[in-house]
Amino acid sequence: MMPLPTITTPRLYLRPLSPNDAEDIFDYAKREEVGPNAGWAPHEDISVTREFVENMLLKRERGQPGVFAVVHRFDEKVIGTIEIHSYVADFKGDLGMVLHPDYWGEGLMFEASKAVMVYGFEYLGLHRIGYAHFPKNHPSKRLREKLGFTFEGIARNNYKRFDGAILDEAVASYTIEDYKRDADRFHSFKKRISIDF
């Protein structure tokens, strides 16, 4: 499998996650409004975050592309993570991300997601990128719509959260055909990013 690249966007660096990122990640992972919306419990102390990061680093050993740290270019701080998970080589994967609440509403995850979609379709050879979120997670719904994903429906009782709650998931997709159809929109964006291995 190819190494995980570093992707530079106008406001972000997306680079391979490192154990040294645990402190920055703990700064948002401990907050109540973050983990439960992604399906995991808020981190009670930094030891939980260190274990969390180690588990994310093991994904490459399990055949996944790996997890990007989302670094704010001006703050030089890790403010989130983004990845293509549930990956099947040359076929499909799902987009997953989390962002520090202090940076919500600035369009940063839209920027990061578009960059990872370029990486997924042009470097991983994907035919489909999926996107799932809890129906009450309205920021994720807005991001999904802004990115142009096609809503496919509600997968009922599809996710068991850390606290045992059984939740529905809203499911959407963006295909290689969609990507080719939107080539003009992505072409202008690609001029503003670099993908370096």
N, C-alpha and C positions, 0 to 999 in steps of 0.2 A: 504494500500500500504506500502511496506517495506520502511524504511528510506533510504535516499541517502547515500551511503557509502563514505569513503575516500579511494582513490586508490593511492598507492605509486608505482611509476615507477622509473627506474634508475635516471632520472633527474627531475622528477616532482612529486608534490602532486596534485591530483584532489580531491577537497573537496567541500562540499556544499557552494554555494555562500552566502555571508553575506553583509548586508548594509555597513559594514566597508570597503568593497572592492571598493567603488565608486571612491575614489581618484586614485587608481592604474588603474582602468578601464578608467577613464577620460583621463589618460595620452596617451592612444592609440585611444579611441573613438572620440577624437577631430580631429584626423588626416584624411585628405581628401582621402587617399588611403585605408582606412579601411571600414567605414560604407557603402559607396555606393556599394562596391563589395559584401556586405552581404544584401543589400536592404534597409538600413536605413541611415538617414542623419548624417553627422558629428555632434558631440555634441558641442554646442556653449559655454556652461558653465557647471560647475559641477552639477548644479541643474537638468539639463537634464539627466545627468548620474545617479543621485540619484533616479529619477523617473524611469529610465530604469531598474535599479537594483530592485526596488520595484516591477515592473511589472514581472520581471523574477522570483522573489521569490513567486509570486502569482500562478505560473504555477502548483505547487503541489496541491493547492486548486482546480485547474481545472482538476485534474486527471492525470497530467503529472509526470514523475519521478523526475524532477527537473534539475537544472543547476549546473554544476561543475565550480568552479573557478579553473583555471589552474595556479598553483603556481610553480615558478622556485625554485627548492630545494636549489640552491646555492645563489640566489639573495634574496630569501624569499619575492618575489614580485609576485602579480597577473599579469600575462602576457597575459591572454586570458580567454575565457569561452568555454565550450563544453557541449553538451547535446544530448539526444535523444528526439526529439520533434514529434509532430503529432502522438503521441503514442496511440496505441490500445492494451489493456492488452492481454497478451499471444498471440499476433499476430504480430504486426509490429510497426515500428517507423522510423524516419529519423534522420540521423546524421547531426548536425549543429555545427559550431565552428567559432571562430575568434581568431586571434593571433596578439600580438603587432608586428609591422613591424621591430622593432629592433632585433627580434628573428627569423625572416624569414630565411629559408634556412638551419636551423640547425637540421631538422628532429624531432623537438619537437612535432608538431601537428600529425605527423605520430605515434609517441610514445603514445600520448594521445588518438588518435583515436583507435588504436589497443586495448588499455586498456578498452575503453568504449564499443568496440565491444564484448570483453570477457564478460563484465558486462551485455550487452544486451542479448546475446545468452544464457549465463549460469545462470543468476540471474533473468532476466525479462522474459525469455522464449520466446524470439522473433523468428519468422520464417523468417523475412525479415527486413533488415535495408536498407532504401533508402538513396540516396545522390543526391542532386540537386545543380547546380551552374549555374551562367550565363556563356554562351559559351566563352566570352572573358576573363573570370577569369582563366588564365592559371595556376597559382599556385594551385588553387582548382582542376583543371583537373589533374595536375601531382600527387597531393595527392590521388585523386580517383584511378588513375591507379596504383600507388604504393601499395595501400591498397588491390588491387585485385577486386574492384567492376566491375560488368559487365555493360557496357554502353548499355542503352536501347533505346536511341534516343533523339531527340529534341522535347520538349513540346513547341509548338509555342504559342506566346502571353500568356504565363502562369503566369506571375508575374507582378504586378503593383507596381512599386517602389515608394518611398516617394515623388519623384518629378513628379509623374504622368506618367513616361515613362513605356510603355508596353514592356516587355522583354521576350525573349525565355529563356527556361531553359534546360540545359543538365541533363538528368535523368539517374541514374544508381542504381544498387542494389547489395546486398550481402545477400545470403540466408543461412538458417541453413544447407542446403546441401553443400554449398560452405565452410562453417565453418568446417563441419565434414571432407570434402575432404582435407582441409588445416590443419588438426589437428596437424600434426607434426610441422608445422611452428608456430602455436599458442602455442603448448606444451612448446617449449623452451622459448617463450616469457613469458608465465604464471609463469615460475620458477623465473622470475626477477621482478615480481610485487606482491603486496598484496592488497586484497580488504577487508576492515574492516568496519563492520556496528556498 
